[in-house]
Each structure stands twice: as structure tokens, then as C-alpha cells.
Amino acid sequence: QRGNSLQDYQTSYFYSDSHNDLPLMKLVTHPVAVDADPTLLAYAQQHQWPCITLRGD
């Protein structure tokens, strides 16, 4: 809704593949790394965030 911030929601999800999105990922309650670049993957694993791949290889 317009005018709300992330803190107005009890649960929030963010899916990303890029370390450039880390500032936003740190704000949500459920960050998920998807086919992440090496920097994001390392950070996500260090912080025990879910890491998924959609690649078949």
C-alpha cells in the first residue's frame, strides 16, 4: 500500500541474484538468494539465508 514501509509488515520476502540488492535484502524478514552471484552467495550462506537455483546444470 502506498505510504507504507517494510516495517509496517510482519513478513516480507525478497528474491535476488545480485549482491547489489544486499541493502534491501537485509531489511526483509525472508531474504532468498536465487542463482546468486559469488558475493551474494557467500553472504547468504554466512547468514544462513535460503539459497536456491533454477538452473538445470
Secondary structure, DSSP 4 states (H G I P E B T S, - for coil): -TT--GGG-S--EEEES-GGGHHHHTTSSEEEEES--HHHHHHHHHTT--EE-----
